[in-house]
Amino acid sequence: MSFSFVHGTLSSLKTCRGDFSVGMEIATDVAMDLAEAQGKDATPAIKEMEAMILECAKLEREIDCFADITQNVISQAATQQPEAMFNLSAKVKEQFAERIASLSDADLQKHRKVVAFKEGIKNALNQDNPESSPNTEQLDDDIAVTQSQIKLTCPVTQVDMVNPMKNKKCNHHYDEQAIMGLIKMRRNQKKKCCCPVVGCGNTDVKESDLVPDQLLKRRIQNQKNRASHTQFCVSLTE
């Protein structure tokens, strides 16, 4: 029996999952803009966006559960008699209901995008108090000049990060695609992934330790925009 239709449906769900992820990033950016522009006056709107992000995180989790259960059921069915195929849908529904019932909404607070949202809003609000936290331009200048605390380049690729991820254990940053690839490679070698930052003592970097750093991503993009603007102005004077 062919499961091409099932695989096609799972592929569509994965695409949908990716759309949820992009939507959460956009909502985080908008919420941070509101926090920077309006401060605590934007709290009601930010709360609404946080609720939306939590709902997206919940849908992501449900898609992951459904895909995992479906894959397991069809893998088991491949070794069974043909008549076992007729109750596959019922098996998936039953196992999915059991899995979802065992999950807690409190666990959604640990979702990487949810954590990134909260940290991004916290950092954006802190910028309202110049005594406790320097503003965005000051931080951008510090990063560009010293490169001492937070580097814009990924320690794996040695190029500017596109989607910076912060390690909660050692506070180092890496580009998402690069660090995920490194973790996967080490896992295939049955080895732990050491932090690629020279001198770091973190010898076991895990996916669960990584959180998207939306504020740093914005700074990187702002710096690129300024560089492009400067280059454009120079070209006009030549």
LUMFI-857619 format. One record per residue (C-alpha): x, y, z; residue in three letters; residue number from 1. Coordinates in pm, 1 decimal, padded with zeros to 6 digits. Last residue first. Layout:
# LUMFI-857619
NODE          X          Y          Z   nuvex   doza
NODE          X          Y          Z     ALA    NUM
...
This chain:
# LUMFI-857619
NODE          X          Y          Z   nuvex   doza
NODE    03152.5    05939.5   -00733.9     GLU    238
NODE    02916.4    06127.7   -00502.5     THR    237
NODE    02617.3    05905.2   -00571.7     LEU    236
NODE    02822.4    05589.7   -00513.1     SER    235
NODE    02921.6    05717.4   -00168.5     VAL    234
NODE    02555.8    05769.9   -00075.2     CYS    233
NODE    02469.8    05415.6   -00185.3     PHE    232
NODE    02759.3    05269.6    00012.8     GLN    231
NODE    02646.7    05459.0    00322.0     THR    230
NODE    02288.5    05337.0    00279.6     HIS    229
NODE    02406.5    04978.8    00233.5     SER    228
NODE    02621.9    05003.5    00546.8     ALA    227
NODE    02333.4    05154.4    00741.6     ARG    226
NODE    02101.4    04874.3    00627.3     ASN    225
NODE    02359.0    04610.7    00718.6     LYS    224
NODE    02397.6    04764.1    01063.9     GLN    223
NODE    02022.1    04769.8    01111.1     ASN    222
NODE    01999.3    04403.9    01003.9     GLN    221
NODE    02263.8    04303.6    01256.8     ILE    220
NODE    02091.4    04509.2    01523.6     ARG    219
NODE    01754.7    04349.6    01445.8     ARG    218
NODE    01904.2    04001.8    01471.3     LYS    217
NODE    02063.0    04100.5    01802.7     LEU    216
NODE    01719.1    04194.4    01936.4     LEU    215
NODE    01558.9    03875.5    01805.4     GLN    214
NODE    01802.2    03646.5    01982.9     ASP    213
NODE    01657.7    03301.7    01905.8     PRO    212
NODE    01710.3    03065.4    02202.7     VAL    211
NODE    01946.0    02767.6    02214.6     LEU    210
NODE    01989.8    02541.1    02517.6     ASP    209
NODE    01724.6    02293.4    02395.4     SER    208
NODE    01926.7    02240.8    02078.3     GLU    207
NODE    02215.0    02114.4    02288.3     LYS    206
NODE    02574.2    02236.1    02329.7     VAL    205
NODE    02774.2    01994.8    02544.9     ASP    204
NODE    03135.5    02095.4    02609.5     THR    203
NODE    03075.4    02446.2    02742.9     ASN    202
NODE    03421.6    02554.1    02858.2     GLY    201
NODE    03454.9    02837.1    02608.4     CYS    200
NODE    03813.8    02923.8    02516.9     GLY    199
NODE    03750.4    02964.2    02144.6     VAL    198
NODE    03379.1    02985.9    02064.4     VAL    197
NODE    03274.2    02664.4    01889.1     PRO    196
NODE    03077.5    02542.4    02194.5     CYS    195
NODE    03140.2    02168.5    02211.9     CYS    194
NODE    02896.1    01930.5    02044.0     CYS    193
NODE    02887.1    01590.8    02210.2     LYS    192
NODE    02989.8    01288.1    02008.1     LYS    191
NODE    02805.7    00996.2    01851.1     LYS    190
NODE    02948.1    01092.2    01509.6     GLN    189
NODE    02590.1    01140.3    01388.4     ASN    188
NODE    02532.1    01357.9    01696.7     ARG    187
NODE    02840.4    01561.3    01615.5     ARG    186
NODE    02707.2    01629.3    01264.9     MET    185
NODE    02362.1    01718.0    01394.9     LYS    184
NODE    02504.8    01962.6    01650.0     ILE    183
NODE    02721.4    02124.0    01380.7     LEU    182
NODE    02428.9    02158.4    01142.3     GLY    181
NODE    02214.3    02314.1    01412.9     MET    180
NODE    02501.2    02551.6    01494.6     ILE    179
NODE    02541.7    02664.4    01133.3     ALA    178
NODE    02172.9    02698.2    01046.3     GLN    177
NODE    02097.9    02899.6    01359.7     GLU    176
NODE    02392.2    03139.1    01338.6     ASP    175
NODE    02581.2    03132.9    01665.5     TYR    174
NODE    02581.6    03336.3    01987.4     HIS    173
NODE    02752.0    03276.1    02321.1     HIS    172
NODE    02568.5    03316.3    02652.0     ASN    171
NODE    02741.6    03010.0    02807.3     CYS    170
NODE    02437.8    02814.4    02928.7     LYS    169
NODE    02149.4    02998.3    02760.0     LYS    168
NODE    02318.1    02970.6    02419.5     ASN    167
NODE    02190.4    03257.9    02205.7     LYS    166
NODE    02082.0    03196.1    01846.5     MET    165
NODE    02144.6    03450.6    01572.5     PRO    164
NODE    01939.0    03415.1    01253.7     ASN    163
NODE    02144.2    03571.1    00974.4     VAL    162
NODE    02485.3    03576.6    01141.8     MET    161
NODE    02768.7    03765.7    00978.7     ASP    160
NODE    03047.6    03541.3    00852.4     VAL    159
NODE    03304.2    03330.2    01039.7     GLN    158
NODE    03101.7    03015.5    00961.9     THR    157
NODE    03124.5    02842.8    01301.2     VAL    156
NODE    03204.3    03137.3    01530.9     PRO    155
NODE    02916.9    03330.8    01368.8     CYS    154
NODE    02996.0    03695.9    01308.7     THR    153
NODE    02806.4    03975.2    01482.5     LEU    152
NODE    03009.6    03930.8    01798.6     LYS    151
NODE    02869.2    04003.2    02141.0     ILE    150
NODE    03102.1    04094.9    02428.0     GLN    149
NODE    03424.2    04215.2    02267.9     SER    148
NODE    03327.6    04318.0    01916.3     GLN    147
NODE    03479.3    04652.5    02017.6     THR    146
NODE    03372.6    04899.2    01752.2     VAL    145
NODE    03070.9    04745.4    01580.7     ALA    144
NODE    02929.5    04597.4    01898.9     ILE    143
NODE    02972.2    04917.6    02096.3     ASP    142
NODE    02823.1    05122.1    01813.5     ASP    141
NODE    02518.8    04893.2    01791.4     ASP    140
NODE    02476.4    04911.0    02168.3     LEU    139
NODE    02487.1    05290.7    02160.5     GLN    138
NODE    02239.4    05298.4    01873.2     GLU    137
NODE    02001.0    05062.3    02054.5     THR    136
NODE    01996.5    05258.9    02379.1     ASN    135
NODE    02218.7    05185.4    02678.1     PRO    134
NODE    02060.0    05003.4    02973.4     SER    133
NODE    02006.1    05085.7    03338.7     SER    132
NODE    02073.6    05459.3    03327.1     GLU    131
NODE    01922.9    05500.7    02981.1     PRO    130
NODE    01587.0    05367.0    03100.1     ASN    129
NODE    01362.1    05325.7    02796.2     ASP    128
NODE    01611.3    05072.4    02662.6     GLN    127
NODE    01497.6    04834.1    02934.1     ASN    126
NODE    01164.1    04803.3    02753.6     LEU    125
NODE    01332.8    04665.1    02441.8     ALA    124
NODE    01542.0    04420.1    02643.9     ASN    123
NODE    01236.3    04285.8    02824.3     LYS    122
NODE    01040.1    04266.1    02499.2     ILE    121
NODE    01319.2    04067.1    02333.0     GLY    120
NODE    01358.4    03836.9    02632.5     GLU    119
NODE    00985.8    03763.6    02636.1     LYS    118
NODE    00967.4    03700.1    02262.4     PHE    117
NODE    01281.4    03484.1    02261.2     ALA    116
NODE    01136.2    03268.0    02540.6     VAL    115
NODE    00814.9    03226.3    02340.7     VAL    114
NODE    01010.2    03147.2    02024.9     LYS    113
NODE    01219.2    02886.8    02204.0     ARG    112
NODE    00920.3    02714.9    02366.2     HIS    111
NODE    00974.0    02700.2    02743.0     LYS    110
NODE    00650.3    02889.6    02818.8     GLN    109
NODE    00472.8    02624.0    02611.5     LEU    108
NODE    00542.3    02376.2    02893.0     ASP    107
NODE    00278.3    02552.0    03103.7     ALA    106
NODE    00018.2    02444.6    02847.0     ASP    105
NODE    00075.3    02089.7    02967.5     SER    104
NODE    00087.6    01779.2    02751.4     LEU    103
NODE   -00057.5    01441.2    02848.1     SER    102
NODE   -00391.7    01508.9    02680.7     ALA    101
NODE   -00210.5    01588.6    02355.1     ILE    100
NODE   -00036.8    01249.1    02355.5     ARG     99
NODE   -00354.9    01056.0    02431.6     GLU     98
NODE   -00552.7    01235.9    02161.1     ALA     97
NODE   -00273.4    01174.1    01909.4     PHE     96
NODE   -00256.3    00805.6    02001.5     GLN     95
NODE   -00629.7    00760.7    01944.4     GLU     94
NODE   -00643.2    00964.3    01624.1     LYS     93
NODE   -00340.5    00785.6    01476.7     VAL     92
NODE   -00481.0    00443.6    01566.6     LYS     91
NODE   -00820.0    00529.9    01417.4     ALA     90
NODE   -00657.0    00639.1    01092.6     SER     89
NODE   -00453.0    00319.0    01076.6     LEU     88
NODE   -00760.1    00098.4    01122.5     ASN     87
NODE   -00791.3   -00032.3    00764.8     PHE     86
NODE   -00418.8   -00093.1    00715.5     MET     85
NODE   -00417.0   -00390.4    00952.7     ALA     84
NODE   -00595.3   -00592.0    00682.4     GLU     83
NODE   -00275.4   -00582.2    00476.6     PRO     82
NODE   -00078.6   -00783.8    00738.4     GLN     81
NODE    00185.9   -00601.1    00941.6     GLN     80
NODE    00545.8   -00490.8    00878.7     THR     79
NODE    00458.7   -00172.7    00688.8     ALA     78
NODE    00194.9   -00095.1    00949.6     ALA     77
NODE    00462.2   -00029.4    01212.6     GLN     76
NODE    00623.5    00239.0    00996.9     SER     75
NODE    00277.8    00379.5    00915.1     ILE     74
NODE    00202.4    00416.5    01287.1     VAL     73
NODE    00540.1    00567.1    01378.3     ASN     72
NODE    00524.2    00826.9    01100.8     GLN     71
NODE    00170.9    00922.4    01198.9     THR     70
NODE    00266.9    00959.5    01565.1     ILE     69
NODE    00562.5    01184.9    01485.4     ASP     68
NODE    00365.9    01398.0    01238.5     ALA     67
NODE    00074.7    01440.0    01480.6     PHE     66
NODE    00301.9    01530.5    01770.1     CYS     65
NODE    00500.1    01782.5    01563.7     ASP     64
NODE    00179.8    01937.9    01430.2     ILE     63
NODE    00040.9    01963.2    01783.4     GLU     62
NODE    00358.3    02130.3    01906.2     ARG     61
NODE    00347.3    02385.4    01625.9     GLU     60
NODE   -00018.0    02455.1    01704.7     LEU     59
NODE    00071.7    02520.9    02069.6     LYS     58
NODE    00359.7    02749.1    01969.5     ALA     57
NODE    00119.7    02939.6    01743.4     CYS     56
NODE   -00123.0    02978.7    02035.4     GLU     55
NODE    00159.3    03099.4    02260.2     LEU     54
NODE    00261.0    03349.5    01992.1     ILE     53
NODE   -00094.9    03480.7    01970.0     MET     52
NODE   -00115.0    03520.0    02347.4     ALA     51
NODE    00215.2    03709.7    02341.6     GLU     50
NODE    00076.2    03931.8    02068.0     MET     49
NODE   -00226.3    04016.7    02281.5     GLU     48
NODE   -00002.0    04086.8    02580.6     LYS     47
NODE    00207.6    04319.0    02365.5     ILE     46
NODE   -00102.3    04515.4    02268.0     ALA     45
NODE   -00202.1    04559.1    02633.8     PRO     44
NODE    00158.6    04645.9    02739.7     THR     43
NODE    00215.1    04919.5    02478.2     ALA     42
NODE    00193.9    05196.0    02737.8     ASP     41
NODE    00489.7    05024.8    02908.1     LYS     40
NODE    00726.5    05169.7    02649.9     GLY     39
NODE    00560.4    05338.4    02353.8     GLN     38
NODE    00824.6    05340.5    02079.9     ALA     37
NODE    01066.2    05072.7    02204.0     GLU     36
NODE    00787.3    04845.4    02330.9     ALA     35
NODE    00586.6    04895.0    02011.1     LEU     34
NODE    00885.8    04808.8    01794.1     ASP     33
NODE    00953.1    04506.5    02015.3     MET     32
NODE    00594.3    04389.2    01969.6     ALA     31
NODE    00622.4    04427.9    01591.4     VAL     30
NODE    00947.3    04229.9    01581.3     ASP     29
NODE    00804.9    03956.2    01804.8     THR     28
NODE    00492.9    03930.8    01588.5     ALA     27
NODE    00712.3    03893.2    01279.6     ILE     26
NODE    00916.6    03619.2    01446.1     GLU     25
NODE    00601.6    03437.3    01557.2     MET     24
NODE    00461.0    03455.0    01203.8     GLY     23
NODE    00779.5    03307.5    01060.6     VAL     22
NODE    00751.3    03010.6    01297.5     SER     21
NODE    00382.0    02964.1    01218.2     PHE     20
NODE    00465.9    02964.9    00846.3     ASP     19
NODE    00727.3    02695.4    00907.0     GLY     18
NODE    00463.9    02480.6    01073.9     ARG     17
NODE    00243.2    02522.7    00767.7     CYS     16
NODE    00526.5    02392.8    00551.6     THR     15
NODE    00565.0    02098.8    00789.8     LYS     14
NODE    00190.4    02036.3    00761.1     LEU     13
NODE    00215.6    02032.1    00382.7     SER     12
NODE    00495.0    01772.5    00402.2     SER     11
NODE    00282.3    01562.9    00637.7     LEU     10
NODE   -00001.9    01571.5    00383.5     THR      9
NODE    00230.1    01463.8    00102.7     GLY      8
NODE    00366.1    01181.6    00317.5     HIS      7
NODE    00011.8    01060.8    00381.1     VAL      6
NODE   -00076.7    01077.0    00011.8     PHE      5
NODE    00241.7    00888.6   -00077.2     SER      4
NODE    00157.1    00611.6    00171.2     PHE      3
NODE    00132.3    00342.6   -00095.4     SER      2
NODE    00000.0    00000.0    00000.0     MET      1
